[in-house]
């Protein structure tokens, strides 16, 4: 079968990211405090993610998703960037030849607090500042243009366990986006919804529902677009006596698309 791809990636803060050439910080969904989510190997969909509206889909009956995992406390730099580091090993400057560069500053807790974006002539384009709560979770990202005008504002909400449940992206012109996450007690993502809104109303663009086995690995995913079911993935795992995955089978729309032996 040919693969039908439902791409899932991070497209947060478009106006911020486009100006900088790099993406705005995206929260990890595990709390930044000493409590961490109990997520086993293979539970890919437990990380923050965002559906690209109108994602390209090729012919065929199969679907897959690509999950992008990011940490807000680490700058997101281009793969071909030349990076400079401080004495703590943190990126303080990242430059892509012919495209300008970014500088990064950190607060006393080590969180990424400021990102300045420059063009190839060294002129400042945008400054992005991040605010964090007492647990080190990013709660706000604000862009300010070189002329002092405000850019996009992203705000983040967490549940009582410190798990990310909402990202609200305000683009300042009446347009906004919402990323909504429903989770179980262990922080595993049960439902993700991407909503696009304007001053005239909002639309549920895409949704992903996930189910897990007793090991915490995803066994069923259902994809929706504009309220219509688009397809589903099922995963079958084989475990050894120690609970390690030895084989993984992927079924898309009731057809086996991939079998992946896993080394213990």
PENOR-V216182 format. One record per residue. N is the residue number from 1. RES is the residue in one letter. SS is DSSP state (A for helix, B for strand, O for the rest). PHI is phi as a letter, one per 40 degrees, with the letter a starting at -180 (* if undefined). OMEGA is omega in whole degrees, -180 to 180 (none if undefined). Layout:
N/RES/SS/PHI/OMEGA  N/RES/SS/PHI/OMEGA
This chain:
1/X/O/*/172  2/X/O/c/-175  3/X/B/c/169  4/X/B/c/-173  5/X/B/b/171  6/X/O/b/-175  7/X/O/c/176  8/X/B/b/-178  9/X/O/a/180  10/X/O/c/176  11/X/O/b/-178  12/X/O/c/173  13/X/O/f/-176  14/X/A/d/-177  15/X/A/c/176  16/X/A/c/-174  17/X/A/c/-178  18/X/A/c/-180  19/X/A/c/-175  20/X/A/c/-173  21/X/O/g/178  22/X/O/b/-177  23/X/O/c/176  24/X/O/c/-179  25/X/O/c/-180  26/X/O/b/-174  27/X/O/c/163  28/X/O/c/-180  29/X/O/c/173  30/X/O/c/-178  31/X/O/c/179  32/X/O/c/177  33/X/O/c/-176  34/X/O/c/179  35/X/O/c/-180  36/X/O/b/180  37/X/O/c/177  38/X/O/c/-177  39/X/O/b/-177  40/X/O/c/177  41/X/O/d/178  42/X/O/h/-180  43/X/O/c/-172  44/X/A/c/-172  45/X/A/c/179  46/X/A/c/-179  47/X/O/c/178  48/X/O/c/179  49/X/O/a/-180  50/X/O/a/180  51/X/B/c/174  52/X/O/c/-179  53/X/O/c/180  54/X/O/g/-178  55/X/O/d/-178  56/X/O/c/177  57/X/O/b/179  58/X/O/c/-177  59/X/O/c/176  60/X/O/h/-176  61/X/O/b/-173  62/X/B/b/177  63/X/B/b/172  64/X/B/a/178  65/X/O/b/177  66/X/O/b/-178  67/X/O/c/177  68/X/O/b/-178  69/X/O/b/-178  70/X/O/b/178  71/X/O/b/-176  72/X/O/c/-177  73/X/O/c/176  74/X/O/b/178  75/X/O/d/177  76/X/O/c/-176  77/X/O/b/-179  78/X/O/c/-179  79/X/O/d/-177  80/X/O/c/-178  81/X/O/c/172  82/X/B/c/-173  83/X/B/b/171  84/X/B/b/-173  85/X/B/b/174  86/X/O/c/-176  87/X/O/c/178  88/X/O/c/179  89/X/O/g/-180  90/X/O/c/178  91/X/B/c/177  92/X/B/b/176  93/X/B/a/179  94/X/B/b/-174  95/X/B/b/173  96/X/B/b/-175  97/X/O/d/178  98/X/O/g/-178  99/X/O/b/-179  100/X/B/g/-177  101/X/B/a/177  102/X/B/b/171  103/X/B/b/-174  104/X/B/b/177  105/X/B/b/-174  106/X/B/b/177  107/X/O/c/-176  108/X/O/c/179  109/X/O/c/180  110/X/O/g/178  111/X/O/c/175  112/X/B/c/-174  113/X/B/b/-176  114/X/B/a/176  115/X/B/b/177  116/X/B/b/-174  117/X/B/b/-176  118/X/B/b/175  119/X/O/c/-175  120/X/O/c/177  121/X/O/c/180  122/X/O/g/179  123/X/O/c/180  124/X/B/c/178  125/X/B/b/-173  126/X/B/a/172  127/X/B/b/179  128/X/B/b/177  129/X/B/b/-179  130/X/B/b/176  131/X/B/b/-176  132/X/B/b/174  133/X/O/c/-175  134/X/O/c/178  135/X/O/c/-180  136/X/O/g/176  137/X/O/c/178  138/X/B/c/-179  139/X/B/b/179  140/X/B/a/172  141/X/B/b/-175  142/X/B/b/176  143/X/B/b/176  144/X/B/b/-180  145/X/B/c/-176  146/X/O/c/179  147/X/O/c/179  148/X/O/g/180  149/X/O/c/-178  150/X/B/c/175  151/X/B/c/-179  152/X/B/c/176  153/X/B/b/176  154/X/B/b/175  155/X/B/b/-174  156/X/B/b/177  157/X/B/b/-178  158/X/B/b/176  159/X/O/c/-176  160/X/O/c/178  161/X/O/c/178  162/X/O/g/-179  163/X/O/c/179  164/X/B/c/179  165/X/B/b/180  166/X/B/a/167  167/X/B/b/179  168/X/B/b/-179  169/X/B/b/-179  170/X/B/b/-176  171/X/O/c/169  172/X/O/g/-179  173/X/O/b/-176  174/X/O/g/178  175/X/O/c/179  176/X/B/a/175  177/X/B/b/177  178/X/B/b/172  179/X/B/b/-176  180/X/B/b/-177  181/X/B/b/171  182/X/B/b/-173  183/X/B/b/172  184/X/O/c/-175  185/X/O/c/180  186/X/O/c/179  187/X/O/g/180  188/X/O/c/-176  189/X/B/c/179  190/X/B/c/-178  191/X/B/a/174  192/X/B/b/-180  193/X/B/b/177  194/X/B/b/-178  195/X/B/b/175  196/X/B/b/-176  197/X/B/b/173  198/X/B/b/178  199/X/O/c/-179  200/X/O/c/-179  201/X/B/i/-178  202/X/B/b/-177  203/X/B/b/172  204/X/B/c/-174  205/X/B/c/-179  206/X/B/a/180  207/X/B/a/177  208/X/B/b/176  209/X/B/b/-176  210/X/B/b/174  211/X/B/b/-174  212/X/B/b/173  213/X/O/c/-177  214/X/O/c/178  215/X/O/c/-180  216/X/O/g/180  217/X/O/c/-179  218/X/B/c/178  219/X/B/b/-178  220/X/B/a/175  221/X/B/b/177  222/X/B/b/-176  223/X/B/b/177  224/X/B/b/175  225/X/B/b/-179  226/X/O/f/177  227/X/O/g/-178  228/X/B/b/177  229/X/B/c/-177  230/X/B/b/-179  231/X/B/i/180  232/X/B/a/174  233/X/B/b/173  234/X/B/b/-178  235/X/B/b/178  236/X/B/b/-177  237/X/B/b/170  238/X/B/b/-177  239/X/B/b/172  240/X/O/c/-176  241/X/O/c/180  242/X/O/c/180  243/X/O/g/178  244/X/O/c/178  245/X/B/c/177  246/X/B/b/179  247/X/B/a/179  248/X/B/b/177  249/X/B/b/180  250/X/B/b/177  251/X/B/b/176  252/X/B/b/-178  253/X/O/f/175  254/X/O/g/177  255/X/B/b/178  256/X/B/c/-178  257/X/B/b/-177  258/X/B/a/172  259/X/B/b/-171  260/X/B/b/173  261/X/B/c/-177  262/X/O/b/178  263/X/O/c/-180  264/X/O/c/none
